[in-house]
Amino acid sequence: RKEVEQDPGPFNVPEGATVAFNCTYSNSASQSFFWYRQDCRKEPKLLMSVYSSGNEDGRFTAQLNRASQYISLLIRDSKLSDSATYLCVGDTGGFKTIFGAGTRLFVKA
Amino acid sequence: EAGVVQSPRYKIIEKKQPVAFWCNPISGHNTLYWYLQNLGQGPELLIRYENEEAVDDSQLPKDRFSAERLKGVDSTLKIQPAELGDSAVYLCASSKGQGLYEQYFGPGTRLTVT
């Protein structure tokens, strides 16, 4: 089992839709989690950190479920510009960060 | 604030040739990472530096890959000799510290080995 797993998608949604991605992690000692966004042929860019209490940034909400060992990303009112690959990242409990393979999102007009 | 700088942006070499990539992290960031990213995959860690010390190089293929971070700032990643399977994007990232800190990526070097 991979340490960090994501559904590769693609998710095809219309503008204005709400879409959610999950990411599971295998190491119960993991402490820190992040969501990154990566556009085609570009570097990953930090989208948001994932806190135990959950956090929200505009249309984006991240949640952590330690009991089930997954993190989620919710995007409300999807925009065309949200089309990208979303990478989840977890640490292994020893400062080593592991990236998932990414979930591809296409938002259509 | 300047971001992570990498050069070159693109490199095409023949197999068995050497190649080197350079990275300048964000000022004040003590932790520097080198990743390899293949198409359709997430970045895979090659080596992590804390200042000038390589604290995790377990995923670095040491028979052909080497890295250094002299003076704890800039870093160089080298491959010698390159193989066809080394074609990928090599990403450098930096963070203020290990683990709980966000990482910021450079634009990457796209390597093609022919």
Backbone of each chain as ProteinMPNN parsed JSONL, in Angstrom:
{"seq_chain_A": "RKEVEQDPGPFNVPEGATVAFNCTYSNSASQSFFWYRQDCRKEPKLLMSVYSSGNEDGRFTAQLNRASQYISLLIRDSKLSDSATYLCVGDTGGFKTIFGAGTRLFVKA", "coords_chain_A": {"N_chain_A": [[0.848, -1.191, 0.0], [0.561, 2.212, -0.853], [2.06, 5.02, 0.796], [0.762, 7.464, 0.719], [-2.23, 7.96, -0.805], [-4.193, 8.751, -3.641], [-7.175, 9.285, -5.524], [-6.814, 9.171, -8.926], [-8.509, 10.389, -10.726], [-9.726, 11.452, -13.966], [-11.637, 14.178, -12.552], [-14.453, 15.517, -13.851], [-16.19, 18.392, -13.934], [-18.94, 20.741, -13.994], [-18.834, 24.332, -14.287], [-19.318, 26.098, -11.258], [-20.026, 23.959, -9.748], [-19.732, 21.817, -6.825], [-16.955, 20.103, -5.629], [-15.195, 17.318, -4.316], [-12.209, 15.94, -2.996], [-10.541, 13.087, -1.76], [-7.849, 11.864, 0.254], [-5.859, 9.294, 1.297], [-3.81, 8.188, 4.012], [-1.159, 6.144, 5.264], [0.443, 6.048, 7.518], [0.046, 6.257, 10.82], [1.374, 7.936, 12.485], [1.765, 10.275, 11.213], [1.919, 13.813, 11.046], [1.703, 16.322, 9.785], [-0.002, 17.853, 7.092], [-0.698, 18.744, 3.71], [-2.213, 20.479, 0.955], [-1.427, 20.756, -2.408], [-1.409, 22.547, -5.478], [-1.056, 21.846, -8.896], [-0.378, 23.062, -11.998], [-0.444, 22.275, -15.504], [2.696, 21.341, -16.641], [3.957, 22.979, -14.846], [5.389, 24.006, -11.658], [4.559, 22.504, -8.451], [2.334, 24.295, -6.356], [1.739, 25.643, -3.17], [-1.409, 25.142, -1.807], [-3.045, 24.929, 0.499], [-2.556, 24.43, 4.021], [-3.352, 21.665, 6.151], [-5.181, 21.512, 8.952], [-5.753, 20.07, 12.188], [-8.206, 20.844, 13.159], [-9.5, 21.464, 10.908], [-9.688, 23.666, 8.083], [-10.452, 26.677, 6.308], [-10.398, 28.459, 3.262], [-11.566, 30.846, 1.56], [-13.181, 29.587, -1.183], [-12.294, 27.072, -0.697], [-11.979, 24.213, 1.349], [-10.373, 22.346, 3.783], [-10.07, 19.226, 5.391], [-9.232, 17.054, 8.112], [-9.226, 13.715, 8.981], [-8.422, 11.846, 11.446], [-9.055, 9.409, 12.601], [-9.917, 7.773, 10.521], [-7.834, 8.117, 8.887], [-7.547, 9.986, 6.675], [-7.389, 12.824, 4.484], [-9.207, 15.611, 3.237], [-10.295, 17.654, 0.492], [-12.351, 20.246, -0.323], [-13.941, 21.928, -2.874], [-15.807, 24.666, -3.533], [-18.287, 26.165, -5.701], [-16.993, 25.909, -8.303], [-14.487, 27.134, -10.505], [-13.386, 27.823, -13.891], [-10.69, 28.231, -13.805], [-9.876, 26.624, -11.769], [-9.152, 24.232, -12.758], [-6.784, 21.768, -12.693], [-4.104, 19.764, -11.328], [-4.376, 18.245, -8.216], [-2.425, 17.801, -5.468], [-1.906, 15.803, -2.657], [-0.179, 15.89, 0.43], [1.656, 14.239, 2.906], [3.377, 13.826, 6.016], [5.825, 11.468, 7.237], [5.955, 11.176, 9.87], [8.497, 11.475, 10.599], [9.596, 13.796, 9.624], [9.847, 13.41, 6.929], [8.394, 14.05, 3.879], [5.71, 12.885, 1.923], [4.392, 12.749, -1.262], [1.217, 12.425, -2.804], [0.019, 10.912, -5.886], [-1.596, 12.633, -7.189], [-4.697, 14.24, -8.095], [-6.628, 14.774, -10.864], [-8.398, 17.561, -12.017], [-10.959, 18.802, -14.028], [-12.669, 21.594, -14.949], [-15.557, 22.524, -16.526], [-17.026, 24.784, -18.88]], "CA_chain_A": [[0.0, 0.0, 0.0], [1.324, 3.446, -0.882], [1.916, 5.787, 2.027], [-0.243, 8.492, 0.474], [-2.953, 7.537, -2.005], [-5.252, 9.617, -4.142], [-7.898, 8.892, -6.73], [-6.213, 9.991, -9.981], [-9.515, 11.062, -11.528], [-10.044, 12.855, -13.751], [-12.944, 14.65, -12.176], [-14.962, 16.492, -14.814], [-17.338, 19.041, -13.301], [-19.327, 22.014, -14.619], [-18.623, 25.535, -13.489], [-20.28, 26.307, -10.185], [-20.241, 22.718, -8.985], [-18.898, 21.53, -5.663], [-16.233, 18.847, -5.852], [-14.388, 16.943, -3.153], [-11.198, 14.907, -3.177], [-9.999, 12.49, -0.551], [-6.488, 11.355, 0.181], [-5.639, 8.45, 2.473], [-2.417, 8.007, 4.395], [-1.026, 4.87, 5.963], [1.238, 6.179, 8.73], [-0.744, 6.908, 11.866], [2.209, 8.921, 13.187], [1.858, 11.494, 10.401], [1.492, 14.986, 11.794], [1.409, 17.499, 8.976], [-0.593, 17.569, 5.787], [-0.885, 19.917, 2.863], [-2.709, 20.33, -0.412], [-0.752, 21.566, -3.404], [-2.019, 22.6, -6.798], [-0.04, 21.842, -9.953], [-0.854, 23.268, -13.359], [0.288, 21.491, -16.492], [4.069, 21.737, -16.93], [4.391, 23.964, -13.858], [5.75, 23.415, -10.377], [3.491, 22.505, -7.449], [2.215, 25.494, -5.521], [0.983, 25.381, -1.957], [-2.787, 25.6, -1.792], [-3.357, 25.169, 1.908], [-2.184, 23.456, 5.034], [-4.512, 20.977, 6.703], [-5.071, 21.508, 10.401], [-6.601, 19.081, 12.86], [-9.544, 21.407, 13.335], [-10.016, 21.836, 9.594], [-9.49, 25.07, 7.758], [-11.173, 27.154, 5.137], [-9.796, 29.62, 2.62], [-12.465, 31.199, 0.461], [-14.007, 28.475, -1.676], [-11.59, 25.827, -0.412], [-12.028, 23.729, 2.723], [-9.593, 21.13, 4.004], [-10.414, 18.528, 6.629], [-8.392, 15.919, 8.498], [-9.91, 12.685, 9.755], [-7.335, 10.981, 11.95], [-9.571, 8.065, 12.902], [-9.953, 7.025, 9.269], [-6.574, 8.413, 8.21], [-7.637, 10.619, 5.358], [-7.629, 14.257, 4.415], [-10.105, 15.939, 2.136], [-10.307, 19.01, -0.042], [-13.642, 20.588, -0.905], [-13.942, 23.16, -3.663], [-17.169, 25.122, -3.822], [-18.452, 27.124, -6.802], [-15.807, 25.678, -9.138], [-14.169, 28.05, -11.609], [-12.568, 27.23, -14.946], [-9.291, 28.348, -13.39], [-9.55, 25.59, -10.79], [-8.676, 23.053, -13.479], [-5.389, 21.534, -12.324], [-3.902, 18.543, -10.558], [-4.286, 18.543, -6.785], [-1.54, 16.851, -4.804], [-1.917, 15.842, -1.198], [1.135, 15.636, 1.012], [1.684, 13.912, 4.321], [4.712, 13.476, 6.488], [5.881, 10.087, 7.711], [6.2, 11.204, 11.305], [9.914, 11.723, 10.816], [9.927, 14.951, 8.802], [9.898, 13.079, 5.506], [7.095, 14.298, 3.274], [5.358, 12.014, 0.814], [3.354, 13.298, -2.127], [0.366, 11.537, -3.572], [0.21, 11.011, -7.331], [-2.4, 13.747, -7.69], [-6.041, 14.072, -8.646], [-6.827, 15.764, -11.932], [-9.717, 18.2, -12.051], [-11.298, 19.613, -15.193], [-13.902, 22.344, -14.776], [-16.03, 22.858, -17.872], [-17.99, 25.89, -18.983]], "C_chain_A": [[0.885, 1.243, 0.0], [1.063, 4.232, 0.391], [0.876, 6.889, 1.906], [-0.928, 8.148, -0.843], [-4.069, 8.5, -2.353], [-5.935, 8.958, -5.33], [-7.364, 9.763, -7.862], [-7.214, 10.784, -10.804], [-9.415, 10.605, -12.979], [-11.475, 13.089, -13.273], [-13.34, 15.727, -13.188], [-16.233, 17.106, -14.235], [-17.677, 20.324, -14.04], [-18.975, 23.172, -13.693], [-19.715, 25.67, -12.435], [-20.514, 25.081, -9.329], [-19.349, 22.687, -7.746], [-18.242, 20.174, -5.883], [-15.348, 18.588, -4.639], [-13.425, 15.831, -3.515], [-10.804, 14.368, -1.815], [-8.598, 11.978, -0.818], [-6.267, 10.534, 1.439], [-4.141, 8.333, 2.752], [-2.305, 6.804, 5.31], [-0.309, 4.975, 7.303], [0.463, 6.956, 9.787], [0.048, 7.957, 12.629], [2.327, 10.225, 12.409], [1.241, 12.669, 11.133], [1.037, 16.142, 10.904], [0.965, 17.098, 7.583], [-0.811, 18.866, 5.025], [-1.598, 19.504, 1.591], [-1.916, 21.289, -1.293], [-1.554, 21.501, -4.696], [-0.885, 22.625, -7.82], [-0.707, 21.99, -11.306], [0.067, 22.52, -14.315], [1.658, 22.114, -16.771], [4.563, 22.885, -16.019], [4.772, 23.247, -12.569], [4.548, 23.388, -9.436], [3.521, 23.807, -6.653], [1.325, 25.177, -4.324], [-0.409, 25.972, -2.06], [-3.207, 25.916, -0.364], [-2.814, 24.065, 2.785], [-3.467, 22.828, 5.565], [-4.321, 20.866, 8.207], [-6.05, 20.495, 10.993], [-8.045, 19.55, 12.975], [-10.202, 21.744, 11.999], [-9.751, 23.296, 9.321], [-10.129, 25.413, 6.418], [-10.475, 28.387, 4.592], [-10.64, 29.934, 1.394], [-13.327, 30.01, 0.069], [-13.436, 27.103, -1.326], [-11.665, 25.486, 1.08], [-11.253, 22.429, 2.809], [-9.968, 20.54, 5.349], [-9.442, 17.375, 6.848], [-9.211, 14.97, 9.347], [-8.864, 11.679, 10.219], [-7.827, 9.564, 12.202], [-9.549, 7.188, 11.658], [-8.725, 7.276, 8.405], [-6.775, 8.904, 6.783], [-7.778, 12.122, 5.536], [-8.494, 14.526, 3.196], [-9.928, 17.387, 1.727], [-11.645, 19.219, -0.728], [-13.507, 21.908, -1.64], [-15.385, 23.503, -3.99], [-17.156, 26.089, -4.994], [-17.239, 27.069, -7.736], [-15.704, 26.695, -10.266], [-13.348, 27.311, -12.667], [-11.102, 27.204, -14.525], [-8.902, 27.344, -12.303], [-9.042, 24.314, -11.448], [-7.178, 22.898, -13.258], [-5.3, 20.133, -11.73], [-3.684, 18.934, -9.108], [-3.521, 17.418, -6.089], [-1.717, 16.934, -3.293], [-0.553, 15.375, -0.689], [0.975, 15.299, 2.48], [3.114, 13.638, 4.744], [4.664, 12.07, 7.054], [6.083, 10.019, 9.212], [7.664, 11.454, 11.615], [10.446, 12.814, 9.921], [10.04, 14.639, 7.316], [8.51, 13.247, 4.919], [6.911, 13.423, 2.05], [4.223, 12.651, 0.036], [2.507, 12.174, -2.714], [0.606, 11.77, -5.053], [-0.642, 12.105, -7.955], [-3.752, 13.323, -8.211], [-6.259, 15.17, -9.672], [-8.266, 16.262, -11.936], [-9.851, 19.011, -13.331], [-12.638, 20.283, -14.908], [-14.317, 22.848, -16.148], [-17.043, 23.983, -17.828], [-19.386, 25.357, -19.265]], "O_chain_A": [[1.848, 1.322, 0.763], [-0.007, 4.131, 0.992], [0.19, 7.211, 2.876], [-0.272, 8.055, -1.88], [-4.788, 8.994, -1.485], [-5.327, 8.166, -6.049], [-7.451, 10.988, -7.773], [-6.843, 11.731, -11.498], [-9.047, 9.454, -13.215], [-12.385, 12.308, -13.552], [-12.639, 16.726, -13.352], [-17.238, 16.415, -14.066], [-16.8, 20.935, -14.651], [-18.838, 23.004, -12.482], [-20.885, 25.388, -12.694], [-21.149, 25.175, -8.278], [-18.365, 23.417, -7.637], [-18.903, 19.213, -6.276], [-14.824, 19.514, -4.021], [-13.772, 14.9, -4.242], [-10.742, 15.111, -0.836], [-8.218, 11.698, -1.955], [-6.471, 11.037, 2.544], [-3.319, 8.375, 1.837], [-3.239, 6.48, 6.043], [-0.438, 4.083, 8.141], [0.254, 8.163, 9.66], [-0.531, 8.777, 13.341], [2.928, 11.182, 12.897], [0.187, 12.55, 11.757], [0.092, 16.855, 11.24], [1.474, 16.15, 6.985], [-1.067, 19.924, 5.601], [-1.589, 18.336, 1.202], [-1.754, 22.466, -0.973], [-2.272, 20.538, -4.964], [0.112, 23.326, -7.644], [-1.505, 21.146, -11.711], [1.201, 22.18, -13.977], [1.747, 23.296, -17.101], [5.46, 23.646, -16.382], [4.52, 22.054, -12.402], [3.614, 24.17, -9.609], [4.582, 24.338, -6.326], [0.29, 24.524, -4.458], [-0.573, 27.154, -2.363], [-3.663, 27.018, -0.06], [-2.637, 22.926, 2.353], [-4.545, 23.407, 5.437], [-3.4, 20.197, 8.675], [-7.041, 20.122, 10.365], [-8.981, 18.755, 12.899], [-11.324, 22.247, 11.963], [-9.605, 24.084, 10.255], [-10.312, 24.567, 5.543], [-10.021, 29.248, 5.346], [-10.446, 29.355, 0.326], [-14.1, 29.491, 0.875], [-14.048, 26.081, -1.637], [-11.449, 26.334, 1.945], [-11.453, 21.52, 2.003], [-10.161, 21.263, 6.326], [-8.904, 16.802, 5.901], [-9.825, 15.384, 10.33], [-8.475, 10.778, 9.475], [-7.068, 8.611, 12.026], [-9.207, 6.008, 11.726], [-8.595, 6.711, 7.319], [-6.257, 8.332, 5.824], [-8.218, 12.617, 6.574], [-8.501, 13.75, 2.241], [-9.474, 18.227, 2.505], [-12.024, 18.452, -1.613], [-13.013, 22.89, -1.086], [-16.092, 22.731, -4.637], [-16.152, 26.752, -5.256], [-16.548, 28.07, -7.928], [-16.699, 27.063, -10.892], [-12.699, 26.306, -12.376], [-10.368, 26.27, -14.848], [-7.726, 27.23, -11.957], [-8.553, 23.414, -10.765], [-6.397, 23.789, -13.593], [-6.296, 19.415, -11.642], [-2.907, 19.839, -8.806], [-3.919, 16.254, -6.122], [-1.68, 18.022, -2.72], [0.122, 14.564, -1.323], [0.254, 15.978, 3.212], [3.956, 13.265, 3.927], [3.586, 11.539, 7.32], [6.349, 8.953, 9.767], [8.031, 11.627, 12.777], [11.603, 12.777, 9.501], [10.308, 15.54, 6.522], [7.551, 12.651, 5.409], [7.827, 13.242, 1.248], [3.211, 13.048, 0.612], [3.018, 11.113, -3.072], [1.308, 12.705, -5.437], [-0.441, 12.467, -9.114], [-3.934, 12.208, -8.7], [-6.092, 16.353, -9.377], [-9.216, 15.482, -11.867], [-8.974, 19.804, -13.675], [-13.631, 19.602, -14.654], [-13.546, 23.508, -16.844], [-17.811, 24.121, -16.876], [-20.332, 26.136, -19.384]]}, "seq_chain_B": "EAGVVQSPRYKIIEKKQPVAFWCNPISGHNTLYWYLQNLGQGPELLIRYENEEAVDDSQLPKDRFSAERLKGVDSTLKIQPAELGDSAVYLCASSKGQGLYEQYFGPGTRLTVT", "coords_chain_B": {"N_chain_B": [[9.522, 39.037, -2.272], [12.002, 36.867, -3.47], [11.557, 33.822, -5.25], [12.206, 30.251, -5.265], [14.989, 29.474, -7.171], [15.939, 27.87, -10.125], [18.25, 26.309, -12.342], [19.55, 24.677, -15.296], [16.485, 25.451, -17.121], [15.68, 23.668, -19.002], [17.099, 20.688, -20.324], [18.84, 18.767, -22.613], [20.398, 15.793, -23.175], [22.731, 13.257, -24.237], [22.593, 9.772, -23.531], [24.71, 8.44, -20.996], [26.161, 10.712, -20.682], [27.262, 13.349, -18.447], [25.328, 15.448, -16.188], [24.245, 18.447, -14.616], [22.343, 20.121, -12.122], [21.194, 23.178, -10.778], [20.296, 24.928, -7.787], [18.85, 27.617, -6.061], [17.709, 28.421, -3.001], [14.861, 29.93, -1.268], [15.631, 32.862, 0.494], [16.818, 32.458, 3.772], [15.611, 30.052, 4.191], [16.191, 27.038, 5.653], [15.961, 24.368, 5.029], [16.298, 22.228, 2.3], [15.156, 20.616, -0.59], [15.443, 18.053, -3.029], [13.592, 16.837, -5.671], [12.249, 14.334, -7.844], [10.152, 14.185, -10.619], [7.979, 12.308, -12.447], [5.922, 12.054, -15.378], [2.528, 12.348, -14.686], [2.78, 11.544, -12.112], [3.341, 12.133, -8.568], [5.734, 14.369, -6.991], [8.821, 12.828, -6.114], [10.871, 12.303, -3.394], [14.336, 12.889, -3.5], [16.589, 13.778, -2.046], [17.147, 15.399, 1.064], [18.132, 18.335, 2.642], [19.291, 19.755, 5.658], [20.299, 22.75, 6.443], [23.667, 22.492, 5.673], [23.79, 19.8, 5.838], [23.044, 16.571, 4.664], [20.201, 15.12, 5.472], [18.447, 13.166, 4.784], [18.946, 10.912, 2.451], [18.086, 8.606, 1.436], [16.632, 7.812, -0.791], [18.141, 8.457, -2.929], [19.8, 7.494, -5.817], [22.761, 6.369, -5.411], [24.792, 5.399, -6.953], [24.928, 6.784, -9.289], [23.968, 9.315, -8.913], [24.617, 12.408, -7.298], [24.842, 14.925, -4.764], [25.231, 18.224, -3.451], [25.472, 20.743, -0.951], [26.954, 23.215, -0.382], [27.995, 25.448, 2.134], [25.44, 25.667, 2.976], [23.48, 26.949, 1.445], [23.044, 27.452, -1.699], [22.474, 24.663, -3.917], [23.59, 21.747, -5.673], [22.712, 19.233, -7.927], [23.796, 16.253, -9.324], [24.103, 14.038, -12.1], [25.722, 11.225, -13.187], [26.829, 8.529, -14.946], [24.221, 9.685, -17.146], [21.106, 8.001, -17.692], [18.606, 6.637, -19.917], [16.233, 6.355, -18.518], [16.33, 8.39, -16.696], [15.123, 10.614, -17.6], [13.033, 13.194, -16.795], [11.33, 15.575, -14.666], [13.18, 17.616, -12.601], [12.85, 18.823, -9.497], [13.4, 21.451, -7.228], [12.966, 22.367, -3.871], [12.259, 24.479, -1.052], [12.124, 25.1, 2.483], [11.239, 26.643, 5.644], [11.852, 25.022, 7.752], [11.917, 21.616, 8.868], [9.406, 19.13, 8.134], [6.772, 20.316, 9.512], [6.554, 22.621, 8.111], [5.629, 24.601, 5.27], [6.481, 23.791, 1.903], [8.207, 25.346, -0.751], [8.361, 25.467, -4.194], [10.747, 25.44, -6.882], [10.841, 26.254, -10.449], [11.673, 23.971, -11.736], [13.758, 21.605, -13.558], [13.635, 20.36, -16.697], [14.598, 17.369, -17.832], [15.81, 15.633, -20.594], [16.886, 12.631, -21.767], [18.595, 11.212, -24.365]], "CA_chain_B": [[10.514, 37.994, -1.906], [12.317, 36.007, -4.594], [11.228, 32.423, -5.035], [13.275, 29.283, -5.497], [15.524, 29.614, -8.526], [16.605, 26.684, -10.646], [18.751, 26.362, -13.714], [18.793, 25.279, -16.388], [15.077, 25.073, -17.146], [15.585, 22.513, -19.879], [18.392, 20.117, -20.666], [18.785, 17.568, -23.428], [21.725, 15.195, -23.248], [22.765, 11.869, -24.675], [22.852, 8.845, -22.424], [26.081, 8.273, -20.531], [26.758, 12.018, -20.421], [26.947, 13.923, -17.134], [24.474, 16.64, -16.173], [24.151, 19.056, -13.281], [21.255, 21.072, -11.92], [21.52, 24.119, -9.699], [19.137, 25.462, -7.083], [19.034, 28.65, -5.043], [16.452, 28.435, -2.245], [14.388, 31.201, -0.724], [16.519, 33.352, 1.544], [16.397, 32.138, 5.137], [15.087, 28.684, 4.277], [17.282, 26.139, 6.01], [15.737, 23.029, 4.492], [16.262, 22.183, 0.843], [14.763, 19.303, -1.097], [15.462, 17.726, -4.451], [12.589, 15.845, -6.037], [12.122, 13.887, -9.227], [8.745, 14.002, -10.944], [7.642, 11.731, -13.738], [4.617, 12.449, -15.881], [1.395, 11.672, -14.084], [3.112, 11.128, -10.747], [3.714, 13.204, -7.673], [7.181, 14.471, -6.761], [9.43, 11.804, -5.258], [12.04, 12.894, -2.754], [15.66, 12.303, -3.732], [17.469, 14.118, -0.94], [16.721, 16.535, 1.881], [19.209, 18.965, 3.401], [19.052, 20.691, 6.739], [21.524, 23.535, 6.269], [24.554, 21.823, 4.714], [23.8, 18.363, 6.114], [22.05, 15.734, 4.001], [19.579, 14.368, 6.56], [17.72, 12.035, 4.204], [19.315, 10.638, 1.051], [17.799, 7.187, 1.266], [16.061, 7.558, -2.11], [19.068, 8.924, -3.964], [20.595, 6.402, -6.412], [24.102, 6.897, -5.167], [25.771, 4.944, -7.934], [25.057, 7.744, -10.382], [23.498, 10.629, -8.47], [25.292, 13.027, -6.156], [24.351, 16.268, -4.48], [25.956, 18.952, -2.428], [24.899, 22.032, -0.54], [28.056, 23.89, 0.285], [27.657, 26.663, 2.879], [24.059, 25.63, 3.413], [22.579, 27.817, 0.684], [22.811, 26.849, -3.012], [22.697, 23.22, -4.005], [23.776, 21.178, -7.005], [22.409, 17.811, -8.087], [24.511, 15.78, -10.498], [23.898, 12.675, -12.553], [26.822, 10.78, -14.029], [26.327, 8.927, -16.259], [22.765, 9.699, -17.266], [20.456, 6.899, -18.395], [17.343, 7.025, -20.557], [15.186, 6.405, -17.497], [16.47, 9.584, -15.852], [14.321, 11.692, -18.174], [12.009, 13.576, -15.825], [11.498, 16.939, -14.174], [13.873, 17.661, -11.319], [12.331, 19.969, -8.762], [14.031, 21.848, -5.976], [12.044, 23.065, -2.982], [12.855, 24.879, 0.214], [11.187, 25.44, 3.557], [11.911, 27.241, 6.799], [12.327, 23.944, 8.597], [11.487, 20.289, 8.455], [8.142, 18.569, 8.555], [5.544, 21.072, 9.642], [6.619, 23.845, 7.331], [5.278, 24.497, 3.864], [7.581, 23.779, 0.956], [8.033, 26.185, -1.933], [9.071, 24.824, -5.284], [11.241, 26.148, -8.046], [10.162, 25.881, -11.688], [12.111, 22.663, -12.181], [14.577, 21.388, -14.752], [13.105, 19.237, -17.492], [15.721, 16.645, -18.423], [15.549, 14.618, -21.607], [18.069, 11.844, -22.086], [18.329, 10.552, -25.651]], "C_chain_B": [[10.745, 37.089, -3.111], [11.988, 34.575, -4.241], [12.444, 31.542, -5.208], [13.697, 29.378, -6.963], [16.225, 28.321, -8.923], [17.143, 26.956, -12.037], [19.51, 25.082, -14.016], [17.323, 24.888, -16.309], [14.869, 23.824, -17.984], [16.997, 22.018, -20.196], [18.163, 18.854, -21.466], [20.199, 17.043, -23.556], [21.604, 13.784, -23.794], [23.07, 10.983, -23.473], [24.36, 8.689, -22.223], [26.8, 9.601, -20.307], [26.431, 12.472, -19.009], [26.041, 15.142, -17.272], [24.389, 17.15, -14.738], [23.029, 20.069, -13.255], [21.603, 21.928, -10.71], [20.244, 24.686, -9.093], [19.561, 26.505, -6.064], [17.728, 28.79, -4.271], [16.037, 29.845, -1.836], [15.289, 31.599, 0.449], [15.967, 33.027, 2.926], [15.829, 30.747, 5.301], [16.242, 27.717, 4.515], [17.179, 24.774, 5.35], [15.572, 23.088, 2.976], [16.012, 20.759, 0.398], [15.028, 19.225, -2.598], [14.453, 16.6, -4.682], [12.749, 15.488, -7.511], [10.63, 13.693, -9.481], [8.604, 13.459, -12.355], [6.218, 12.127, -14.111], [3.511, 11.643, -15.213], [1.632, 11.184, -12.657], [3.38, 12.354, -9.878], [5.227, 13.271, -7.535], [7.667, 13.382, -5.805], [10.727, 12.371, -4.7], [13.31, 12.131, -3.112], [16.561, 12.531, -2.521], [16.931, 15.342, -0.23], [17.926, 17.029, 2.685], [18.636, 19.816, 4.537], [20.345, 21.477, 6.873], [22.439, 22.787, 5.292], [24.565, 20.307, 4.881], [22.686, 17.644, 5.362], [21.431, 14.819, 5.057], [18.756, 13.188, 6.059], [18.115, 11.902, 2.75], [19.022, 9.19, 0.71], [17.246, 6.837, -0.113], [16.971, 8.011, -3.243], [19.87, 7.747, -4.506], [22.064, 6.782, -6.41], [25.144, 6.402, -6.163], [25.964, 5.961, -9.048], [24.665, 9.172, -10.002], [24.35, 11.116, -7.293], [24.734, 14.43, -5.97], [25.233, 16.909, -3.44], [25.253, 20.259, -2.144], [25.961, 22.728, 0.313], [27.545, 25.175, 0.921], [26.166, 26.737, 3.218], [23.116, 26.547, 2.668], [22.256, 27.142, -0.647], [23.082, 25.359, -2.97], [22.839, 22.81, -5.459], [23.452, 19.693, -6.948], [23.061, 17.356, -9.384], [24.13, 14.344, -10.817], [25.058, 12.323, -13.48], [27.025, 9.282, -13.879], [24.803, 8.876, -16.306], [22.285, 8.483, -18.057], [19.13, 7.387, -18.968], [16.234, 7.216, -19.527], [15.269, 7.6, -16.567], [15.677, 10.763, -16.404], [13.132, 11.975, -17.265], [12.17, 15.068, -15.551], [12.124, 16.859, -12.79], [13.501, 18.971, -10.629], [13.144, 20.207, -7.495], [12.979, 22.593, -5.158], [12.782, 23.478, -1.727], [11.767, 25.186, 1.224], [11.976, 25.999, 4.729], [12.504, 26.176, 7.695], [11.762, 22.637, 8.099], [10.042, 20.033, 8.873], [6.956, 19.49, 8.507], [5.496, 22.327, 8.785], [6.28, 23.603, 5.873], [6.537, 24.526, 3.002], [7.217, 24.649, -0.244], [8.947, 25.656, -3.025], [9.619, 25.814, -6.287], [10.55, 25.637, -9.293], [10.583, 24.529, -12.242], [13.037, 22.703, -13.382], [14.02, 20.161, -15.457], [14.268, 18.602, -18.224], [15.226, 15.618, -19.423], [16.864, 13.937, -21.933], [17.782, 11.038, -23.343], [19.349, 9.432, -25.92]], "O_chain_B": [[9.789, 36.598, -3.71], [12.117, 34.157, -3.09], [13.573, 32.026, -5.287], [12.863, 29.364, -7.869], [17.002, 27.755, -8.154], [16.571, 27.728, -12.807], [20.058, 24.458, -13.107], [16.964, 24.052, -15.481], [13.983, 23.018, -17.702], [17.943, 22.795, -20.319], [17.397, 17.978, -21.065], [21.098, 17.761, -23.994], [20.523, 13.196, -23.813], [23.724, 11.408, -22.521], [25.154, 8.795, -23.158], [27.921, 9.62, -19.799], [25.437, 12.035, -18.431], [25.989, 15.783, -18.322], [24.454, 16.379, -13.78], [22.789, 20.782, -14.229], [22.223, 21.463, -9.753], [19.248, 24.897, -9.785], [20.508, 26.303, -5.303], [16.731, 29.238, -4.836], [16.771, 30.813, -2.035], [15.654, 30.768, 1.281], [14.799, 33.286, 3.216], [15.589, 30.302, 6.424], [17.148, 27.593, 3.691], [18.187, 24.101, 5.137], [14.807, 23.894, 2.448], [16.584, 19.814, 0.941], [14.858, 20.2, -3.331], [14.457, 15.574, -4.001], [13.311, 16.246, -8.302], [9.926, 13.108, -8.658], [9.052, 14.071, -13.325], [5.417, 12.489, -13.25], [3.554, 10.413, -15.182], [0.791, 10.5, -12.073], [3.613, 13.455, -10.377], [5.928, 12.334, -7.917], [7.005, 13.061, -4.818], [11.576, 12.858, -5.447], [13.359, 10.903, -3.04], [17.212, 11.607, -2.032], [16.33, 16.219, -0.851], [18.637, 16.248, 3.318], [17.625, 20.501, 4.375], [21.356, 20.959, 7.348], [22.012, 22.48, 4.179], [25.268, 19.606, 4.153], [21.527, 18.053, 5.414], [22.061, 13.853, 5.489], [18.407, 12.302, 6.84], [17.674, 12.683, 1.908], [19.632, 8.616, -0.192], [17.373, 5.697, -0.56], [16.582, 7.944, -4.409], [20.554, 7.067, -3.741], [22.539, 7.45, -7.328], [26.257, 6.926, -6.211], [27.02, 6.009, -9.679], [25.003, 10.122, -10.708], [24.744, 10.341, -6.422], [24.221, 15.038, -6.908], [25.894, 16.232, -2.652], [24.538, 20.804, -2.985], [25.866, 22.809, 1.538], [26.757, 25.904, 0.319], [25.69, 27.767, 3.696], [22.057, 26.898, 3.189], [21.315, 26.353, -0.732], [23.813, 24.86, -2.114], [22.282, 23.441, -6.358], [23.87, 18.988, -6.03], [22.901, 17.997, -10.423], [23.869, 13.54, -9.921], [25.338, 13.042, -14.44], [27.359, 8.812, -12.791], [24.179, 8.104, -15.578], [22.964, 8.004, -18.966], [18.602, 8.419, -18.554], [15.405, 8.118, -19.647], [14.381, 7.807, -15.739], [15.572, 11.8, -15.749], [12.32, 11.089, -17.0], [13.031, 15.732, -16.127], [11.653, 16.125, -11.922], [13.797, 20.064, -11.112], [13.52, 19.269, -6.792], [12.193, 23.364, -5.707], [13.81, 22.896, -1.379], [10.632, 25.493, 0.861], [13.197, 25.859, 4.809], [13.538, 26.394, 8.328], [11.189, 22.575, 7.011], [9.53, 20.627, 9.822], [6.192, 19.452, 7.542], [4.477, 23.017, 8.753], [6.593, 22.555, 5.308], [7.52, 25.192, 3.327], [6.069, 24.677, -0.687], [10.138, 25.429, -2.812], [9.045, 26.879, -6.518], [9.76, 24.695, -9.223], [9.918, 23.993, -13.129], [13.095, 23.687, -14.119], [13.945, 19.072, -14.887], [14.856, 19.206, -19.121], [14.328, 14.829, -19.128], [17.835, 14.585, -22.325], [16.826, 10.263, -23.38], [19.28, 8.769, -26.955]]}, "name": "protein", "num_of_chains": 2, "seq": "RKEVEQDPGPFNVPEGATVAFNCTYSNSASQSFFWYRQDCRKEPKLLMSVYSSGNEDGRFTAQLNRASQYISLLIRDSKLSDSATYLCVGDTGGFKTIFGAGTRLFVKAEAGVVQSPRYKIIEKKQPVAFWCNPISGHNTLYWYLQNLGQGPELLIRYENEEAVDDSQLPKDRFSAERLKGVDSTLKIQPAELGDSAVYLCASSKGQGLYEQYFGPGTRLTVT"}
